[in-house]
Amino acid sequence: MCRLDERLRDVRDRLEDSGWDTCFVLDGRGVVLGRLGQAAIRRRGDVSVEDAMTLGPSTIRPSARLSDMVERMRKQNLTDLPVTTSDGRFVGLLTRQDAEEALRGSDI
């Protein structure tokens, strides 16, 4: 996760150390405002996260049916989706790999 006022170079360095290739931009209340995808992270220059992010990424609710979310991720070629409350607060991240593994082990 990152904030609007951070510099892209700082987030890039942090992501390289973590192994992640994307960053969700949250405000002070934890509301998802945007996403830094791979293209934005590779971008050079000294810009703010706010200038580099994509606004309003697609999110899901904790109550979403797992099988529906896997189907959606497959159709849209997504590797993950942020999980948020109805007021947009970040709860967690659903990865396609984890969701597919969970479905193989259950009757959902």
N, C-alpha and C positions, 0 to 999 in steps of 0.2 A: 504494500500500500504506500501511497505517497500523497503529498499535499500540493495544492495549487502554487504556493509560493516557492517550492523547491526548484532548484536548477536541474535541467535535464541531465547534465554531465554527472551530477551527484547521484541521481537515481540510477543512471546507467551503471555507474561503478558499483552501487549497492546490488543491483540485479545480477551483474556479472559474478559477484562473490556468492550470491545465493543460488544461482543456477536457473532462476526464473527468467522468462522472456516477455513478461507483460506486467503491468502495474495498474492497479485501480486507484483512481484519484478520489480521495475522500475529503469532505469538509470537516470542520471542527466537531461536528455532531456525529460523524461517522456515516454521513449520507454519500452515496456513490454519485459523483459528478461526471466522471469520465474514465477513460482508459488510455493507457499508453501501450500500444501494440508494438510488434516487432519493428515495423517501419519507422515509427516515431522514436523508438529507442535507438535505432541505428543512426538517426539524424544527427548530424554534427552541428556544432555551433553552441553558443552560450545563450540558450533560451530557457524560459520558465516552463514548468510542467503545464501550466495553463495554456501557453501558446502552442504546445506540442500535442496535447491530448485530443482524443476524439470525444465529443460530448455525448452524454446520455447512452451509455452502453446498455444492451439488452440484459435484463435481470430476470430472476425467477424467485418465487416465494418458497419458504420452507415446506409449505403444504402441497407443492406441485407433485404430481405423479411421476415417479422415477422413470417409468417406461416411456411416458410422453416426452420427458426431457432428453432421454437418450435418442429418441427418434428425431427430435428437433435438432440436437447437436449433430447427428449424422447428416440430416438434410442440409444444414447450414455449414457443415464442415467446421464445427467449433470444437475446440479441445477442452473448453471450460466455460462455465457461466457463474457469475456472482449471484449469491443468494442474499436477498434483502427482505426487510420487513415491508409492510405496506406503505410506510412513510420513507422508504428508500435507504434505511440504515443497513450497512453491510453486516451480514451474519456469518458468511463463510463463502467458500468456493466449491462448486461441484465440478469435478473433473470427469470428462467422458470416460476415461479409463476406469476410475473408481466406480462410476455409475454402472458401466457395463459389467464389471466384475460382480457388483452387488446383485444385478439382475440375474446373472448366471447362477448365483447361489440361492435364489428365492423364487417365489411364484408371483412376484409383483407384476 
